[in-house]
Amino acid sequence: MVTIADPDGGELVVEVPKPCTVAWRWGERLPTGRRELRLTIRYDGAAPAAGWVRVSRSVPAAGPWWLIPGLFYGENRPAACERVFPRFEAGADRPQEMVSSRWGFRADRAATPAVMAWGDASGIALIADEESPLGTTGLAIEHAAGRATVSLLFPYQEYPITYYGSALPLPAQAATHVWQPGEEHELTLATCVLPADRHAYAALLREDRELRLSGAPIGAWEDVESAAGIAADGLYRWHYDPDPGVLLETVGFDREVSGTNGERVDRQAMHVGWVSGIPWAAALLAHGLRRGRPEHVDAAARVIGFICANLSPSGTFWGTWYRHAGWSQSWTPVKDALHARTLGEATLFLLRALRLRPDPGWLAAARSNLDAMVARQRADGNLGSLHHAATGEVLSWSGASGLTWVAALAEAGEDRYLRAAERAGEYYASFVDDEFLYGAPEDVDLAPTSEDGYAAVIAYMALHRRTGARRWLDLARRAADWMLTFRYSYNVRFPPRSPLGVYGFATRGADQASPSNQHVHAYGLVCTAELIELSQTLGDPHYAERAHETLECFRQLLPAADGDVNAYRGMITERYYQTDCFQPKGMYLTLSHAWSAGVLLLACEQVLARERVPLGQDSR
């Protein structure tokens, strides 16, 4: 064990196999306080031996706050969350429940290979690369005896269990490196002390991304116009079913797998928003009008019309349509519950579709939804998370899933809706200020997710656009910073024979879906226009650059012709496996998702619209 003093205060502890010689040198201090540390480690043993190098630093912390970007946020899993995935709890050691005071992970689970902790008066950070000369890096946290410790491990160890995407934990795993006599390696990392404000991560991660840019190129396969056409064709050809007018949620790449042209593989269902429904029909509508494709316009209008003509008894949309059962609730075990985020997203994009094509039936449905939510709003601004489909009773007030309604209400036009949006914006601001947003997707309960970040950015930009108030702009910027913690700042190294390795898929710009769903996805494209608008308003190009890099990322792996990437033209997956979770690293899911094609089409249309509209005018 070797102790190394940080020139800026504090110290690092380096643990190495015995016997080893350790030398080190510090780099220059960067604007955030970050310094690079290079360790030279020589193994002096007479016989080969397996061993790890661990670099740690700690801070006094009665109750620590953790951040591993895209992977671990504070306690990570709220105690009331029914979805099981790693949770921090001081003094806990219940690995079968995935609850512990110490956790170790492989670095490719993180959007940036960094681990941070905030204690009683300040924070600390350690940063590395995904891979080192000893193999895949590990990231670890531990709380004991009133101190929070963050560590880098070379190579990684996962403990107390390994998470593979389900409530069933796998045994702890550890990569190994066998040291040979006289073997010497140089390990490079970076570290700094952080101020007490948890939002200090924003400047550090921004600086780190700039340092990684030159080594993380993205090679888009198609330009924006071509990508829009591919995505639109995929939605229309594969997901649209005119009977009764739906966008099927998933469609199998392999049309012969069941001997029935894939029908037994395709999911015969449609959500009103989120994974299907109005948002992506609205994108298809915009594309069809711009490109003069009447079949796309008619399909989009039919989907939107079908949803609007079938409201729940409580006055809102339903959650999901099933071919075998008709309209039903959202994906929740709570009987008859409709999820606020899904309803809000459907209403928001319905309002945007109305700007393109006025329709009295659509307008009536939008007003019914808006009026229902305003009537249910709590005095403190909370819009509720789960709503009873028949009675309208709010069944749960937990989480921040009502954030999408803030945007819908702000964009609705009437002052009474704006007042409700402002009350809700104030209520949900505490989630942004606490750096812990959760509850947006139906399928992970109260887990923090990248989708919570998208909803917050869209919400607060809508409020700022409508009112001009600086408070909403500041919240939008802060929410964007949090959202971008989920965005990969480097290109994961894939096994060379894996599909993503063969195609050279670049992960920079992709987002970790959530600590619970550890795969990268494209849903961040949903707020492309808002991020560009945020940059323009702030006079800061950073957020627009991040929006464009995501659009560049997901113009990879696009099937422009039948047979490309083992798919048909326009089939777009939702899951790219950048780590060992759900599937082996380097695979991708061979299902096309309506939202995956839809969100790419949306972003392409937003970017193309901005090229045609003068700066300062609304082009969503």
Order of alpha helices (4+ residues) and beta strands (2+ residues): beta-beta-beta-beta-beta-beta-beta-beta-beta-beta-beta-beta-beta-beta-beta-beta-beta-beta-beta-beta-beta-beta-alpha-alpha-beta-beta-beta-beta-alpha-alpha-beta-beta-beta-alpha-alpha-beta-beta-alpha-alpha-alpha-alpha-alpha-beta-beta-alpha-alpha-beta-alpha
